[in-house]
Structure formats: C-alpha cells, structure tokens
C-alpha cells in the first residue's frame, strides 16, 4: 500500500504571510492605477472622461478651484487614495479608501446621478484585473513548488 501524508500546519503561517504580501501588493497596484487614471483623466477602463460642461468650469473657477477644467479634481482630496488597512498573516485583508472628507462625493461621481454623468474612477477595470491576476498566479507559483 502506498500512502501520502500532506501536512499543512507548519506551512500555514508561511502561506498566510505570502498571501498577506500579495494582498498588500494588489492594494498598492490598485492605488497606483487609480492615481494614474485620475492624472490622465481616464476611467477604470482607460477611457478619457468627457470634458466638463462650461457651466461646471465656471462654477469651479468661481469657487477658486486650482483645476477648473479637470474632471473629479477640485480640492485635490479625491487624489488621496491610499491603503487604509494592511493585510497580515493573522488578518488576510487589505483595504483601499479615499480621503474621509470626500468619500460621499467620490461615490456620487463613481455612480453618477440625475444631473451628473457617471465617471467610474474607483474600481477594478480590465487592465488592472489582468495585472492583479498575474500577481496572484506569480504568488501561487512562489508558494506551491512541486519537486520531481
């Protein structure tokens, strides 16, 4: 009779640590892609935002905006996207968020409204999804090594 024993317990901490690293790397990739998209005035799918209406530009100028023609950027607070929770071996969760004082406005822009076009700026588009999937595959390969 042939028997095989698989013992996971000694490796669980190592695996959890590697998964935590991956989650944090993925969160950082999300942050980087979001900031890059905002800077280049593109949505999560890489499509440029529609130009602002003249009335919006005038209103932003009147408020003293430094970026009156730039969609989604008025005070600059929505560019403050960051990893707000770091994953660890004991807590496999990494979280990305936007500056607290702009969360409601950020959500409103992301979903659109009655008099506001949707500008999907916060989320995972196809380009980022492919990148994250590559990161997952690479991390799994580094964790699982089969010996001949």
N, C-alpha and C positions, 0 to 999 in steps of 0.2 A: 504494500500500500504506500502510495506517495502522499505526503502531507505538506501543506504550505501554511505557514503562520505569517499573518500580517499584523505587525504591532505598530499602532499609530501613536500611542500615548507619548513616547519620548519625542516624537516629531511634531506634535500638535503645537507646541509653543513656537517652534521654528516656522512652521507653516503659517500660523496666525501672524507672526511678525512680518513675514514676507507679504501676506495679504494686506496687512496694515500699510506697509510701504507702498504697495501698488495702489491702494485706495487714496493715499495722500498724493501720490504722483498723478493719479487721474484727476483729483480735485484741482491740483495745480495746473494741469493741462486745460481744464475747464475754465479756470480763472484767466489764464493766458489767452485762450481763444476768445473769451468774452471781451477782454480789454482790447485785443487786436481788432475784433469786429467793430467795436464802438469807435475806435480810432479811424478805421477805414470806412465808417458809415455803412456797415453791412449787417444783415440779419444773420441768424444762426445757420442759414443755408447758403451764405455767401452772396446774397442778392443785395444790391445797394438800396438803401432806404429812399423812398420817394422824397423829393425836395419839400421843404416846409412851404406852406402857403404864405403869401405876402403878409397876410394879417397876423400870422403867428410870428414871423420875423419882426414885424413892427412891435408887437406886444413884448417880445423878448428884449428888443432894443430899449423899449420904454422902461422895462424893469432893470435895465443895466446889465443884461447878460453879456458875458465875455464871448459867447459863442452863439450869436443870434441866428445864424443860418444852419447850425449843426443840429440834426435831429437827436433827441434824447439827452443832449448835454445843455444844461442851463447853469446850474451852480457847480457842476462837476462831481456832485456827490454820487451819482449813479455809476461813475467810473470806479468807485471804491468797492469793487468786488473782491472778496477775499475768502480764504479758507477759515471758517469760524469754528470748526471742530476738527481736530486731528485724530485720525484713527490710531489705535494701539493694539497690541496683541490681545489685550483684555476687552477692548471695545472696538469692534470692526465697523466703525462708521466715521466717515469724513464728510464734512458739510461745507457747502459754499453758500455765501449770502452776499447781499448788497447792504450798503450803509443803512443803518436802522432808520434814520430820518427820511429815507427815500424809498423804503420798501413798498408802501402803498402806491406811490406814483410809478415806481418801477413795474409793479404788477399790472397797473392800469394800462401802461404803454405796451407791455408784453401781450396783453389780451385784446387791447383795443376797446373802443366804446362807441356810443351813439355818434359823437362828433369827433372821434379820434380814430385815425387808422391804426390797425394793428401793426406794431413794429416788434416782431419776435426777436428780441435781442438777448434773452436769457434762457438758455436751454441747450439741448444737445442736437446739433444738426448732423447731416450725413458725414461731413468731413471730420468732425470731432468724434463721431461714433466710430468711424473706421480707425482713427488714431487710438481711441480707447480700447477697441477690440484687439489691436496689435499689442498694446501694453498688457492686456490680460493674457493673450497667448504667450507672450515672451515670459511673463512672470510664472505662468503654469509650467512652461518648459524648464525654467530655472528651479522650480520646486520639485518637479517629478523627473527623476532621471532613471532611466532603465539601463541596467547593466547587462551585458551579454554573458 
